[in-house]
Structure formats: structure tokens, C-alpha cells
Amino acid sequence: CVAGSSGCEQLCIDLVPGFECDCEAGYTLDKTDGTSCIIADTDATPTPTRAPTPSVPVNLAVSGLATQSSTCFGADASRAIDDDVSSSWTRDSISHTCSEKGAWWQVELIEPAIVDYVEVFNRWDSCCQHYLGGHGGAQVQLLDYENEGGELVVVASAELGVSEGVERFHFPFEQTRASAVRILKRQDQRGTLPIVEVVVMGQGGNLPASTPLQNLAAAKTNTAEQSSICFGGGPYKAVDGRTSGFWSDK
């Protein structure tokens, strides 16, 4: 649904996996193609309908920004939010860090959201089922900003244990507000972090109308990067919240 390629004429509902089309009030889904909406027959005998829900849970991860502590085999972090749960390595749909202590993977959501649950899909080929939960396991964390312009802090977490023989992990978070989801290996153990897919089901856009917009980049002064540095022009200066165009202002 997020990609806009569903073909639904009016409403699109994300499922795991896939999607389904629906129609607005006064219309009904054309069963011949499953995507078009036609005007409902008002002369037909009325049937009971469900009251509309305020928001339908969707997979918030697919529209987020994924990063990871390192990348090996060309398997970048975005592969774990490509809406593909196939565990076949040849599909180029599995993210993979290098072997290191405290390996991590993270997706930052496009806006703060209410998270219902997180699912993590494991590699299912016999060689590599144990990597995800190996070397002491991992932790699935929900993070949110401490305050406007503040740092991301852990607001909820769950342990991801032995992954041998486990195709999918399910972690209920009972409608916890979060801005990011992180999967973190133990800091004292060396290992890799391969992930087939991360699904973050929840509801976005639930902030009060009075919540002011904020510059999310300004909170990233300690993580800004660039290809090289000349004349002392460090990358953090581009996200320091100052817009002066004079070099003397540094």
C-alpha cells in the first residue's frame, strides 16, 4: 500500500504479507476485479455494518529509514524492510552485518507511532538459522525521543533468544509510542546480525494536532557523516540548527 502499486481505487489495507482493497461509505468492492469500487445498491435490503475504526494497523517499517552497524556481502539494512519475507539469499532480500561486538540494525519511522507488535523473520537456510540469536541472543528495542530535539532512548524492549529452528519471532508491545525500532546484539559477544524482514505493525499519525513540527536532522549532530573533511568543515555543522551562510560563523 505504501508503495502505491496495489491498484486499489479507494482504500488499501496492509496485511502481513500482502494487502487487500476496500471502499469508502456508499460504495462496495467490485468482486470481478477486487480493486474497483461501485456505488452501493441503495434499494437492496440494508445489512448491518461495522463501525469504522479510527485507524487500521499497518506495517510502519516499509516506509522507514533503515541503518545498521556495518554491512557485509553487499547486504544493506534496507533489505530488511523491503516487504519480502523470503529467506532465500539469492533474492537479495536479507540484510547482514559483519562479525563484530554489539552488532545492531535499526529502522527510524517517518513519524512517531503507536506500535502494536514487532515481528522479526529469521534466515531459514540450514547454514544460518542460529546467527540471529547466537552468541548470547539479541534485544528488540522500541525507542522514542526523550524530548524535542533530544536523543533516542529505549522505552520498551524484549529478548530475542535462540533462533535455531525459529522462522519468525513475535513481540507484542501493547500500543507503545515509538519513533524507531532497534535490534541489538550483546556488546561483549562477537557475531553477525542477518535479518530477513522486520515488520512493525501499528498506527501512525496519532500525535495531537498541537504537536509542533521539529527538525529531526538537528538531533543527529553526533552521527552526521560525509566523504571527507576540509578546512575544519565537519559534517555535524550541517545539522547544528544554524542557517547562516557566512563561513566566519563556523
C-alpha positions as CSV (number, residue, x, y, z in Angstrom):
1,C,0.0,0.0,0.0
2,V,2.8,2.4,0.9
3,A,4.5,1.9,-2.5
4,G,1.2,2.9,-4.3
5,S,1.3,-0.1,-6.6
6,S,-1.7,-2.0,-5.1
7,G,-4.2,-0.9,-7.8
8,C,-6.9,-0.2,-5.2
9,E,-9.3,2.5,-6.4
10,Q,-10.2,3.9,-3.0
11,L,-8.7,2.2,0.1
12,C,-5.8,-0.1,0.6
13,I,-5.2,-2.2,3.8
14,D,-1.7,-3.6,4.5
15,L,-1.6,-7.2,5.6
16,V,1.3,-9.4,6.5
17,P,2.1,-10.5,3.9
18,G,0.2,-8.7,1.1
19,F,-2.8,-6.3,1.1
20,E,-6.5,-6.1,0.4
21,C,-8.7,-3.4,-1.2
22,D,-11.7,-1.7,0.4
23,C,-14.2,1.1,-0.4
24,E,-15.5,4.2,1.3
25,A,-19.0,4.5,2.7
26,G,-21.7,4.4,-0.1
27,Y,-19.5,2.2,-2.3
28,T,-18.9,-1.6,-2.5
29,L,-15.9,-3.5,-3.8
30,D,-16.4,-4.9,-7.3
31,K,-15.8,-8.6,-6.9
32,T,-14.9,-9.1,-10.6
33,D,-11.5,-7.4,-10.2
34,G,-11.1,-6.9,-6.4
35,T,-9.8,-3.4,-6.8
36,S,-12.6,-1.2,-8.2
37,C,-15.4,0.4,-6.2
38,I,-19.0,0.8,-7.4
39,I,-22.0,2.7,-6.0
40,A,-23.8,0.6,-3.5
41,D,-27.3,-0.6,-4.3
42,T,-29.4,1.7,-2.1
43,D,-32.6,-0.3,-2.9
44,A,-31.2,-3.5,-1.5
45,T,-32.2,-4.7,1.9
46,P,-29.8,-3.0,4.3
47,T,-27.4,-5.2,6.2
48,P,-25.6,-4.4,9.5
49,T,-22.2,-2.8,9.0
50,R,-19.2,-2.5,11.4
51,A,-18.5,0.9,12.9
52,P,-15.4,2.4,11.3
53,T,-12.2,2.0,13.3
54,P,-10.2,5.2,13.9
55,S,-7.1,3.8,12.3
56,V,-6.1,0.4,10.7
57,P,-2.8,-1.0,11.8
58,V,-0.2,-1.0,9.0
59,N,3.4,-2.1,8.6
60,L,5.2,1.1,9.6
61,A,8.7,-0.3,8.8
62,V,8.4,-0.3,5.0
63,S,8.3,3.5,4.8
64,G,11.1,4.0,7.4
65,L,14.8,4.6,7.2
66,A,16.9,1.5,7.9
67,T,20.6,1.6,9.1
68,Q,22.9,-0.9,10.6
69,S,26.3,-1.0,12.4
70,S,28.1,-2.4,9.4
71,T,27.4,-4.1,6.1
72,C,28.9,-7.3,4.7
73,F,28.3,-9.1,1.4
74,G,26.5,-6.0,0.0
75,A,23.5,-6.8,2.2
76,D,22.5,-3.3,3.3
77,A,20.0,-2.5,6.1
78,S,17.1,-1.6,3.7
79,R,16.7,-5.2,2.6
80,A,15.1,-6.0,6.0
81,I,12.2,-3.6,5.2
82,D,11.5,-4.4,1.6
83,D,8.2,-6.3,2.3
84,D,9.8,-9.6,1.2
85,V,9.8,-12.4,3.8
86,S,11.6,-14.9,1.6
87,S,14.7,-16.4,3.3
88,S,16.4,-17.2,0.1
89,W,19.8,-15.5,0.0
90,T,19.7,-15.3,-3.8
91,R,16.7,-12.9,-3.8
92,D,18.9,-10.2,-2.4
93,S,16.4,-9.5,0.4
94,I,18.4,-10.3,3.6
95,S,20.3,-7.6,5.5
96,H,23.7,-8.7,7.0
97,T,26.2,-7.0,9.3
98,C,29.8,-8.0,9.6
99,S,31.1,-10.0,12.5
100,E,31.6,-7.6,15.4
101,K,30.7,-6.9,19.0
102,G,27.4,-5.2,19.6
103,A,26.1,-5.5,16.0
104,W,22.8,-3.6,15.5
105,W,20.1,-2.9,13.0
106,Q,17.6,-0.1,13.2
107,V,14.6,1.4,11.4
108,E,13.6,5.0,12.1
109,L,9.9,5.6,11.4
110,I,8.7,8.5,9.3
111,E,6.8,9.8,12.3
112,P,6.2,8.8,15.9
113,A,3.7,6.0,16.0
114,I,1.8,3.6,18.3
115,V,3.3,0.2,17.9
116,D,1.2,-2.9,18.5
117,Y,3.8,-5.6,17.8
118,V,7.1,-6.3,16.0
119,E,7.9,-9.4,14.0
120,V,11.4,-10.4,13.1
121,F,11.9,-13.0,10.3
122,N,15.0,-15.3,10.6
123,R,17.1,-16.9,7.9
124,W,15.7,-20.4,7.2
125,D,18.5,-22.0,5.3
126,S,20.2,-24.7,7.4
127,C,23.6,-23.0,7.5
128,C,22.5,-19.8,9.1
129,Q,19.4,-20.2,11.4
130,H,21.5,-19.8,14.5
131,Y,23.2,-16.5,13.6
132,L,20.3,-14.1,14.6
133,G,20.0,-15.4,18.2
134,G,23.6,-16.8,18.5
135,H,26.3,-15.6,20.9
136,G,24.0,-14.6,23.7
137,G,21.0,-13.6,21.7
138,A,19.8,-10.1,20.9
139,Q,17.3,-7.5,22.2
140,V,14.5,-5.9,20.3
141,Q,14.0,-2.3,21.5
142,L,11.4,0.4,20.9
143,L,12.9,3.9,21.0
144,D,11.4,7.4,21.3
145,Y,12.8,10.9,21.6
146,E,13.4,12.0,25.1
147,N,12.1,15.5,24.3
148,E,12.0,17.8,21.3
149,G,15.5,17.8,19.8
150,G,16.6,15.2,22.3
151,E,18.2,11.7,22.0
152,L,16.5,8.5,21.2
153,V,16.0,6.4,24.4
154,V,14.7,2.9,25.0
155,V,11.0,2.9,26.0
156,A,10.4,-0.9,25.8
157,S,12.3,-4.0,25.0
158,A,12.1,-7.8,24.6
159,E,14.7,-10.5,24.5
160,L,15.3,-12.5,21.3
161,G,16.7,-15.8,22.3
162,V,17.9,-19.0,20.5
163,S,17.0,-18.7,16.8
164,E,17.9,-22.2,15.6
165,G,14.6,-23.7,14.2
166,V,12.7,-20.4,14.6
167,E,11.4,-18.9,11.4
168,R,9.7,-15.8,12.9
169,F,9.8,-14.1,16.3
170,H,6.7,-12.2,17.5
171,F,7.0,-9.4,20.1
172,P,3.8,-7.7,21.4
173,F,4.3,-4.2,22.7
174,E,0.7,-3.3,23.5
175,Q,0.4,0.1,21.8
176,T,3.6,1.7,22.9
177,R,4.6,5.0,21.3
178,A,7.9,4.8,19.4
179,S,10.0,6.6,16.8
180,A,12.4,3.8,16.0
181,V,12.9,0.0,16.4
182,R,16.4,-1.4,17.0
183,I,17.7,-5.0,17.2
184,L,20.9,-5.1,19.2
185,K,23.4,-8.0,19.8
186,R,25.3,-8.2,23.1
187,Q,28.1,-5.7,23.5
188,D,30.5,-8.4,24.9
189,Q,30.0,-11.0,22.2
190,R,31.2,-11.0,18.6
191,G,28.7,-12.1,16.0
192,T,26.8,-11.2,12.8
193,L,23.2,-10.0,12.6
194,P,21.4,-11.3,9.4
195,I,17.7,-10.3,9.1
196,V,15.2,-11.4,6.5
197,E,12.5,-8.9,7.4
198,V,11.3,-6.7,10.3
199,V,7.6,-5.9,10.5
200,V,6.4,-3.1,12.8
201,M,2.6,-3.1,13.0
202,G,0.9,-0.1,14.4
203,Q,-0.8,3.2,13.8
204,G,0.9,6.4,12.6
205,G,-0.3,10.0,12.7
206,N,-1.8,9.8,16.2
207,L,0.0,12.8,17.6
208,P,-2.1,15.7,19.0
209,A,-2.8,18.4,16.4
210,S,-0.9,20.9,18.6
211,T,2.4,19.0,18.4
212,P,4.8,21.3,16.6
213,L,6.9,20.1,13.7
214,Q,10.5,19.5,14.6
215,N,13.8,19.3,12.6
216,L,14.7,15.7,13.1
217,A,18.1,16.2,11.5
218,A,19.2,18.7,14.2
219,A,19.2,15.8,16.7
220,K,21.8,13.9,14.7
221,T,24.9,16.1,15.3
222,N,26.8,13.1,16.7
223,T,26.0,10.8,13.7
224,A,26.3,13.1,10.7
225,E,28.9,11.8,8.1
226,Q,30.5,13.0,4.9
227,S,33.0,11.5,2.4
228,S,35.9,13.8,3.6
229,I,36.6,17.0,5.7
230,C,38.5,20.1,4.5
231,F,39.0,23.4,6.3
232,G,37.5,22.0,9.5
233,G,34.1,21.8,7.9
234,G,32.8,18.8,9.9
235,P,29.5,17.1,8.9
236,Y,27.8,18.0,12.2
237,K,27.9,21.7,11.1
238,A,25.2,21.0,8.5
239,V,22.7,19.8,11.3
240,D,23.6,22.2,14.1
241,G,20.4,24.2,13.7
242,R,22.1,27.3,12.4
243,T,21.3,28.6,8.9
244,S,23.9,31.5,8.5
245,G,25.6,31.3,5.1
246,F,28.8,33.1,6.3
247,W,31.9,31.0,6.7
248,S,33.1,33.2,9.6
249,D,30.1,31.9,11.6
250,K,31.5,28.4,11.5
